Amino acid sequence: VLAFHWYGGNARNMESATWLSRHADRHGYIAVYPDSNSFDDEFGTHTSWNDLSCSVSSGPEGPTCSRRLGWPFPPECGEPSDCVWCTCHDDVAFVDQLLDELEDTLCIDLDRVYATGISNGAMFVHRLGCDMGDRLAAIAPVAGTLARGFNCAPGPSASTSIMHLYADHDGLVPADGTEGRDGHFFVSVDSVMDAWASPASQGCDNVGTPYPTSLDGTRGLVCVQRANCATGAEVVSCSWTGDHSSSSGIHVPFGNDVIWEFFLRNSKPR
């Protein structure tokens, strides 16, 4: 299970915030915490993942923010642009190479490789699901979708499952796709579900139906699915009571369990 930290975080933060290592020890899987690129300026150290939507200033549906916000910008990435706030580095290639190394050095079931992440880490996990579906059996982004105009889903040959988790009062990355409190626009959760359920991706039902978990009702957790996917994948979204600032709380005390239950249900069909 690859676990990707949020904007400004790091691998050590991700481990301590999620308690995922303890969970991995109990359930017998390998937890991996990649570190993103970083740079230093007079305000400190800045870290981010390039999901290929936060590193461009405009997209197919126009600007991805309503105003220039002046985010710290990696000096090697050129001049800052409106709406751009993350690194320009090829992080997808980094993860591809990381998986090669892990598979060479550890005992890994190649049909059970998964990824989860929080906020900017979740956005990057969404991108990995689209571009590396051949290597990932399932993903579980928490509190993060791609920028408006950059929605994506893997092709049907990938058979990759998704469980997207979001807080019902997230003002930074609103689930309905409206403008976030910092002026950015992100894809709505419904649009994510539509793309993954489409015939061009997993080929699932158009209408959502309940997706029961053993943790239903915990902190308001409720999940829906687009069932009967032609690829055998599962396309699920789950909401819970909270906001973006408490997104890491999805893992404490119940988030790790609901995500792990989902991962256990979904391996590569080969």
N, C-alpha and C positions, 0 to 999 in steps of 0.2 A: 504494500500500500504506500504509494507516494503521497506525501502530505506537504502542500505548498502554503507558505506563510503569506500574510497580508502585506499591503503597501507599508513600507517602513519597518517591517518585522524581519525576522531571520529564523534560521532553522531551530536554534535553541529556544526562542520565544514560542515557536509553533509546538515544540515538544512539551514545554511546560504548560502552555495554555490548554492543550487538548487532552493531556494525559494519555495520548495514544500509545506510548511505549508500554505502560502498564496493561492497557487493553490488549496489545499485541502479545505480551507475555502470557496473559490468561487464555488467549484464543489461538495461539500458535501460528502467527503470521509475522512477516518482516515489515517493520515500519521504517520508512526512509524519509528524511527531512532535507530536501535540497535547499541550498542557499542561492538567492538571486544575485545578479550583478549589483554593485553598489558604487557610490562615489561620495566624497566628502566635500563640504563647503563650510562656510563660517557658521552655519546653523546646525551642523552635525553630519551624520551618515544617513544617506538615503538609499533605500532598496526598493526594487519593483520588478515585476515580471512583464514581459512583452507579449500580450495576447493578440497582437497584430491589429488591434482596434484602438487601443489607448496611445499608440505611438504615431498616429496620423492626425492631421488637423481638420480633415473633413472626410466625409464618406459618401456612399451612394445615395444617402437620404439627407445630405447636407451637413452642416456643422454638428459636431457631437457635444457641443456645450453652448450656452447662451452668452457667455462672456469670457474674456481672457482672465485667468485666475492666477497666473504667475507661479505655477508649480516649480519646485526645484528641478532642473533639467540636466541630464548627464552631459558634461562638456564635450565628450567624444561624439555626441549625436547631432552636432550642428547647432544652429540657432533655435531658440525656443519658438514654438508656434502656438497659436490659439488652440485650446482644448487638449494639447499634448501634455501628458503627465507621467509617462513611464519610459523605461529604457528602450533603446532601438535594437538591442542585441537579439540574435537568433536563438531564443530560448527553446523553441521547439527542437532545433537541432541538438541543443545541449541535453535535453531530456532523452532524445533518441540515443545519443552517445552514452549517457548515464545508464540507461537500461542495458545497453550492450555490456558495459563494465559489470553491472550487478549480476547479469545472467552468466557472465564468465567466472565470477568469484563466489557466488552464493548458490544454494540449492533452491531454485525457483521453479514453480509450476507455471509454465509460459501461458497456460490457459487461464490463469488467475492473477493477472496483473491489473491493479486498480489505482485510481488517483482521486484525491479529495483536496480541497483547499478552501480558504476563507477570503472573502472580499476580492482584492486583486489576485490572490492565489486561486480563488474560485473562477474568476474570469479566464485565467490562464488554463485551468483544468478544462473549462468548456472548450477552449481552442484545441487542447490536446485531444479531446474526444473527437473533434472534427478531423484533425489532421493526422492523428496516430491511432485511429480506431482499429487498425490491424494489429496493434500491440496491446491495447487496453480492452479488458473485458467489460468494465463498467467504470463510470465516474460519478462523483457525488460533490458537485460544487455547492458551497454554503455562502449565501449572502453576496452573490456576484453574478451578473450576466454581462455579455459583451456590449460594446458601445452601439448606439442606434445606427442601423444600416449595415451592421457587420454580423448579424445572426448567421449561424452555420449549423450544419449537422453532418454526420458521416454518411457515406454511401451505404447501400444495403449490403454490400459484400463484407462490411466491417462487423455487422451484428454487435454493436456496442450499446450497452444499457446506460441510462442516466437516471439518477435521483437528484433533482434540484431542490435544495432546502432554502427557505427564505423566511424572514421574520415579517409578520403582518403589519408592523409599524416601522419598517425600514425607510427612513427619510433620505438616506444617502444613495441607495440603489433601490428605488421604489419598484415593487413587484408589478405595478400596472404600466410601467414605461414612461410615467410622467417625469418632469424635470426634478432631479435630485437637489438637495439643499445646497450643494456647492455649484449648481449650475450645469451639471452634466446630464446627458440623456443616455439611458441604457435600454436594451431590448427588454420587453415585458416577459414575464414568466410564461404567459399564454403563447407568445410568439415562439419561445424556445420549445414548448411542447408541440406546437403546430409543426415546426420544422423537423423535429426528430420523429414525429408520428407520420410524416408525409410519405407518399409512395416513393419519393426519391431517396428517402432515408430508411426508416425501419418498417414502414407500411402498417401502421396501427389504426385503431378506431379513431374516428374524428371527435367523438364525444367522450368526455372524461367520466370515469366511474370510480367508486371508492377503492382504495388500495389499503387493505388492513395491515397493520403492523402490531407487534406485541406491546408497543409503547403508545398506542393511540390515546389521546387525551392528556398525556404528560406535557405540561406547559402549553396546552392547547394544540398539541400536534395532531394534524390531520393530513392525510395523503390521498391524492387522486392519481389515476393512471389512464393512459391510452392503451387499452388492452388489445389482445389478439394481434400482436405485431408479426408480420410475415417472416421476419428474420429470427424470431424467437427471443428477441431482446425485450426488456421492460423499459417503458418510458413513464417516469413518475415525477410528480412534484409534491412537496410537502411544505405546509406552512406551520408556523408555531408562534406563540405570543412573545413578542420582543421587538427590539429595534437593532439597527446596524451595530451600535456600540457594544452590544452584548452578543455579537454573532459567534464569538468563540464559545459562548455558553451553550451552543447547540450540542457541544461535545460533553457537557457536564450538567446533569449526570446521565443523560439518555442518548445524546447524539451519536457517540461512538457505536452504541448498540444498534440503533436503527440503521446506520450506514453499513455496519458489518453484516447485519441480517440481509440487507439488500445485496451486498457483494457476494455473500455465500450462495444466494439464489442464482447468481449470474456468472457463468464462466463461458469461455469461448466454445461454441458448439462444434467441437472436432475431437 
